[in-house]
Amino acid sequence: MGTITTALYNYEAGVLRALGNSMISLLFLIISSILNVVLDVLFVVSFDWGIAGVAIATVLSQLISCLLCFIYMRRNFEILHFKNEDLAFNHSLVKEHIKIGMPMAFFQSFLSVSFLLVQSALNTLGSNEIAAYTAAYKMDSLMMQILAAFGSAISTFTAQNYGKNKFERIHKGARSCIKITITLSIIISLLVYFFGKYFMLLFVGANESNVISLGVQYLKITSLCYIILGVNFVIRFVLTGVGKTSIPVIVGIVGILEIVIRGLATYYLIYPLGYKGMALTNPLCWGTSTLLVAILYPKMIKDAEQMKLKNVITKTK
């Protein structure tokens, strides 16, 4: 029931980023997170509401972040003030949003299905392996969030410059973003390689030496491939930023490819090699999908530029 608050916050934060302001939405998110912790303690410890209290605290804190964003937008951006004519249903705008948004939603759904295949194999390995993977995968999740943030940034940057026909700035921005993500990936990889044990100790007791060892093994293998994942995010989000009409095709192909690769890895890596095969599965998927989008990227970005120029010429005439 409270999912609408998450959707509203993401919408508002996206609008603020498009207007070049990402700090305010971050500030409100931090306030919301702190409030969530306070309400958790209040509802669970003081009011004894149990699991329901945790859920209510989450929804309330998200709702407050939505309201804060809305108030800020109303006070600081006149362009965002709604008028009666803005409430009219616009088929073309709805179609455009669906064209760009739904493929990304389907992609995430494909990813979830592919992870189920891996999870089924993981459950056969043993409790130590499951505990190690669960803890170590949090690093992958954290890294994905960081890289996705840079992907969101380059998508907004690309869309802004695409609207102004500044194609060279798009290429320059993409190159800069790739350099940033590669540098960040190398730093994280070095930290994981030398301090992976301490990361595992955040989630596992010091006496669980076998679990820690397995987790560090996973971290060392996957962290070396964060560079590939970073390049993948940049390329995909640049294409999203130019609104390329072929994006649904690419997302569909990449999503299906993820399922196929993880399915094959499940039976030809995880079952034969065990936990080591599990650690190799994600990097294999990242590498395959990155290779695909890298091959398609030059033609697609060129087509997007030509289409934009053609539209400009048509409107001028």
C-alpha positions as CSV (number, residue, x, y, z in Angstrom):
1,M,0.0,0.0,0.0
2,G,2.9,2.3,0.7
3,T,4.7,1.6,-2.6
4,I,3.2,4.8,-4.1
5,T,5.5,6.9,-1.7
6,T,8.6,5.2,-3.2
7,A,7.3,5.9,-6.7
8,L,6.6,9.5,-6.0
9,Y,10.0,10.1,-4.4
10,N,11.8,8.5,-7.4
11,Y,9.7,10.7,-9.7
12,E,10.4,13.9,-7.8
13,A,14.1,13.1,-7.4
14,G,14.3,12.4,-11.2
15,V,12.7,15.8,-12.0
16,L,15.1,17.6,-9.7
17,R,18.1,15.8,-11.2
18,A,16.8,16.8,-14.7
19,L,16.8,20.4,-13.5
20,G,20.4,20.0,-12.4
21,N,19.8,19.6,-8.6
22,S,20.6,16.2,-7.1
23,M,21.8,17.4,-3.7
24,I,18.4,18.4,-2.3
25,S,16.8,15.0,-3.1
26,L,19.8,13.3,-1.4
27,L,19.4,15.6,1.7
28,F,15.7,14.7,2.0
29,L,16.5,11.0,1.6
30,I,19.1,11.3,4.4
31,I,16.5,13.0,6.6
32,S,14.0,10.2,5.7
33,S,16.5,7.5,6.5
34,I,17.3,8.9,10.0
35,L,13.6,9.4,10.6
36,N,13.0,5.8,9.6
37,V,15.4,4.6,12.3
38,V,13.8,6.8,15.0
39,L,10.3,5.6,14.1
40,D,11.5,2.0,14.1
41,V,12.6,2.3,17.6
42,L,9.5,4.3,18.7
43,F,7.0,1.9,17.0
44,V,8.7,-1.4,17.8
45,V,10.3,-0.8,21.2
46,S,7.9,1.8,22.7
47,F,4.6,0.9,21.1
48,D,5.4,-2.8,20.6
49,W,3.8,-2.9,17.1
50,G,6.3,-5.5,15.9
51,I,6.7,-6.1,12.1
52,A,3.7,-3.8,11.4
53,G,5.5,-1.0,13.2
54,V,8.6,-1.4,11.0
55,A,6.4,-1.3,7.8
56,I,4.5,1.8,9.1
57,A,7.8,3.6,9.9
58,T,9.2,2.9,6.4
59,V,6.1,4.2,4.7
60,L,5.8,7.3,6.9
61,S,9.5,8.2,6.4
62,Q,9.2,7.8,2.6
63,L,6.0,9.9,2.6
64,I,7.8,12.7,4.5
65,S,10.6,12.7,1.9
66,C,8.0,13.0,-0.8
67,L,6.4,15.9,0.9
68,L,9.7,17.7,1.5
69,C,10.6,17.3,-2.2
70,F,7.2,18.6,-3.3
71,I,7.4,21.6,-1.1
72,Y,10.9,22.4,-2.3
73,M,9.8,22.1,-5.9
74,R,6.8,24.3,-5.4
75,R,8.8,27.0,-3.8
76,N,11.9,27.0,-6.1
77,F,10.7,26.0,-9.6
78,E,7.9,27.9,-11.1
79,I,8.1,25.7,-14.2
80,L,6.9,22.8,-12.0
81,H,3.7,24.5,-10.9
82,F,0.7,22.6,-12.3
83,K,-2.0,24.4,-14.2
84,N,-5.4,23.1,-15.3
85,E,-4.2,22.4,-18.8
86,D,-1.3,20.3,-17.4
87,L,-3.9,17.9,-16.0
88,A,-5.2,16.9,-19.5
89,F,-4.3,13.4,-20.6
90,N,-1.5,13.5,-23.2
91,H,-1.3,10.3,-25.2
92,S,2.0,11.1,-26.9
93,L,3.8,11.9,-23.6
94,V,2.4,8.7,-22.0
95,K,3.5,6.7,-24.9
96,E,7.0,8.2,-24.7
97,H,7.3,7.5,-21.0
98,I,6.1,3.9,-21.5
99,K,8.6,3.4,-24.4
100,I,11.5,4.4,-22.2
101,G,10.4,3.2,-18.8
102,M,8.8,-0.2,-19.4
103,P,11.9,-1.8,-21.1
104,M,14.0,-1.0,-18.0
105,A,11.3,-2.5,-15.8
106,F,11.2,-5.6,-17.9
107,F,15.0,-5.7,-17.7
108,Q,14.9,-5.7,-13.9
109,S,12.3,-8.4,-14.0
110,F,14.5,-10.6,-16.3
111,L,17.3,-10.1,-13.8
112,S,15.1,-11.3,-10.9
113,V,14.2,-14.4,-12.8
114,S,17.8,-15.2,-13.7
115,F,18.8,-14.8,-10.0
116,L,16.2,-17.4,-9.1
117,L,18.0,-19.9,-11.2
118,V,21.3,-19.2,-9.4
119,Q,19.5,-19.3,-6.0
120,S,18.2,-22.7,-6.7
121,A,21.7,-24.0,-7.3
122,L,23.1,-22.1,-4.3
123,N,20.6,-23.8,-2.0
124,T,22.2,-27.2,-2.8
125,L,25.7,-26.2,-1.7
126,G,25.3,-25.9,2.0
127,S,24.6,-23.5,4.9
128,N,28.2,-22.1,4.9
129,E,28.1,-21.3,1.2
130,I,24.6,-19.7,1.5
131,A,25.7,-17.5,4.4
132,A,28.9,-16.5,2.6
133,Y,27.2,-15.6,-0.6
134,T,24.4,-13.7,1.2
135,A,26.9,-11.5,3.0
136,A,29.4,-11.1,0.1
137,Y,26.7,-10.3,-2.4
138,K,25.9,-7.2,-0.3
139,M,29.1,-5.7,-1.8
140,D,27.9,-6.4,-5.3
141,S,24.5,-4.8,-4.4
142,L,26.3,-1.7,-3.0
143,M,28.5,-1.4,-6.0
144,M,25.5,-1.8,-8.4
145,Q,23.8,1.1,-6.6
146,I,26.8,3.3,-6.9
147,L,27.3,2.5,-10.6
148,A,23.6,2.9,-11.2
149,A,23.8,6.4,-9.7
150,F,26.5,7.3,-12.2
151,G,24.3,5.7,-14.9
152,S,21.4,7.9,-13.8
153,A,23.6,10.9,-13.9
154,I,24.9,10.3,-17.4
155,S,21.4,9.5,-18.6
156,T,20.2,12.9,-17.4
157,F,23.3,14.6,-18.8
158,T,22.8,12.9,-22.1
159,A,19.1,13.8,-22.3
160,Q,19.8,17.5,-21.6
161,N,22.5,17.7,-24.3
162,Y,20.5,15.7,-26.7
163,G,17.7,18.2,-26.4
164,K,20.2,20.9,-27.3
165,N,21.8,18.9,-30.2
166,K,25.1,19.0,-28.4
167,F,26.3,15.6,-29.5
168,E,30.0,16.1,-28.9
169,R,29.2,16.9,-25.2
170,I,27.3,13.6,-25.0
171,H,30.4,11.7,-26.2
172,K,32.7,13.7,-23.9
173,G,30.4,13.1,-21.0
174,A,30.2,9.4,-21.7
175,R,34.0,9.1,-21.9
176,S,34.3,11.1,-18.6
177,C,31.7,8.9,-16.9
178,I,33.5,5.7,-18.0
179,K,36.8,7.1,-16.6
180,I,35.1,7.8,-13.3
181,T,33.4,4.4,-13.0
182,I,36.7,2.6,-14.0
183,T,38.7,4.6,-11.4
184,L,36.0,3.9,-8.8
185,S,35.9,0.2,-9.7
186,I,39.7,-0.1,-9.3
187,I,39.7,1.6,-5.9
188,I,36.8,-0.6,-4.7
189,S,38.6,-3.7,-6.1
190,L,41.8,-2.9,-4.2
191,L,39.9,-2.2,-1.0
192,V,38.0,-5.5,-1.3
193,Y,41.2,-7.4,-2.1
194,F,43.0,-6.2,1.0
195,F,40.2,-5.6,3.4
196,G,37.5,-8.0,2.2
197,K,37.8,-9.9,5.5
198,Y,36.7,-6.9,7.5
199,F,33.8,-6.3,5.2
200,M,32.6,-9.9,5.9
201,L,32.9,-9.3,9.6
202,L,30.2,-6.7,9.4
203,F,27.7,-9.5,8.7
204,V,29.4,-12.7,10.0
205,G,30.9,-13.5,13.4
206,A,34.7,-13.7,13.8
207,N,34.4,-17.4,14.7
208,E,32.8,-18.3,11.3
209,S,36.2,-18.7,9.6
210,N,34.9,-20.9,6.8
211,V,32.1,-18.5,5.9
212,I,34.5,-15.6,5.9
213,S,37.0,-17.4,3.7
214,L,34.3,-18.3,1.2
215,G,32.9,-14.7,1.2
216,V,36.4,-13.2,0.6
217,Q,36.9,-15.7,-2.3
218,Y,33.7,-14.5,-3.9
219,L,34.6,-10.8,-3.3
220,K,38.0,-11.1,-4.8
221,I,36.6,-12.7,-8.0
222,T,33.7,-10.4,-8.6
223,S,35.4,-7.2,-7.6
224,L,37.9,-7.6,-10.4
225,C,35.0,-7.3,-12.9
226,Y,33.3,-4.2,-11.5
227,I,35.0,-2.3,-14.3
228,I,33.0,-4.3,-16.8
229,L,29.8,-3.6,-14.9
230,G,30.5,0.1,-14.8
231,V,31.1,0.3,-18.6
232,N,27.8,-1.6,-19.1
233,F,25.8,0.9,-17.0
234,V,27.3,3.9,-18.8
235,I,26.6,2.6,-22.3
236,R,23.1,1.5,-21.5
237,F,22.1,4.7,-19.8
238,V,23.6,6.9,-22.5
239,L,21.3,5.1,-25.0
240,T,18.4,5.6,-22.6
241,G,19.2,9.3,-22.5
242,V,18.9,9.7,-26.2
243,G,15.5,7.9,-26.2
244,K,16.7,5.5,-28.9
245,T,13.7,3.7,-30.3
246,S,15.6,0.4,-30.5
247,I,16.3,0.4,-26.7
248,P,13.4,-2.0,-26.0
249,V,15.0,-4.5,-28.4
250,I,18.4,-4.2,-26.7
251,V,16.9,-4.4,-23.2
252,G,14.9,-7.5,-24.2
253,I,18.0,-9.2,-25.8
254,V,20.2,-8.3,-22.8
255,G,17.5,-9.5,-20.4
256,I,17.0,-12.8,-22.2
257,L,20.8,-13.2,-22.5
258,E,21.1,-12.7,-18.7
259,I,18.6,-15.6,-18.1
260,V,20.3,-17.8,-20.6
261,I,23.9,-17.2,-19.3
262,R,22.8,-17.6,-15.6
263,G,20.9,-20.8,-16.6
264,L,23.9,-22.2,-18.4
265,A,26.2,-21.1,-15.6
266,T,24.0,-22.9,-13.0
267,Y,24.3,-26.2,-14.7
268,Y,27.9,-26.0,-16.2
269,L,29.6,-23.9,-13.5
270,I,27.8,-24.0,-10.2
271,Y,26.9,-27.7,-10.1
272,P,30.3,-29.0,-11.3
273,L,32.5,-26.4,-9.5
274,G,30.4,-25.6,-6.5
275,Y,30.9,-22.2,-4.8
276,K,33.7,-21.1,-7.1
277,G,31.3,-21.5,-10.0
278,M,28.9,-19.4,-8.2
279,A,31.5,-16.6,-7.9
280,L,32.2,-16.8,-11.6
281,T,28.5,-16.5,-12.7
282,N,27.9,-12.8,-12.2
283,P,31.2,-11.7,-14.0
284,L,30.3,-14.0,-16.9
285,C,26.9,-12.3,-17.3
286,W,28.3,-8.8,-16.9
287,G,31.0,-9.5,-19.6
288,T,28.6,-11.1,-22.1
289,S,26.0,-8.3,-21.9
290,T,28.6,-5.6,-21.9
291,L,30.2,-7.0,-25.0
292,L,26.7,-7.0,-26.7
293,V,25.8,-3.4,-25.9
294,A,29.4,-2.2,-26.7
295,I,29.0,-3.7,-30.2
296,L,25.6,-2.1,-30.8
297,Y,26.4,1.2,-29.2
298,P,28.3,3.0,-32.1
299,K,25.5,2.4,-34.6
300,M,22.7,3.2,-32.2
301,I,24.2,6.5,-31.0
302,K,24.8,7.5,-34.6
303,D,21.3,6.7,-35.6
304,A,20.0,8.7,-32.7
305,E,22.0,11.7,-33.7
306,Q,20.9,11.4,-37.4
307,M,17.2,11.1,-36.3
308,K,17.5,14.2,-34.1
309,L,19.1,16.3,-36.9
310,K,16.4,15.1,-39.3
311,N,13.7,16.2,-36.9
312,V,15.4,19.6,-36.4
313,I,15.6,20.1,-40.2
314,T,11.9,19.1,-40.6
315,K,10.8,21.5,-37.9
316,T,12.9,24.3,-39.4
317,K,11.2,23.8,-42.8
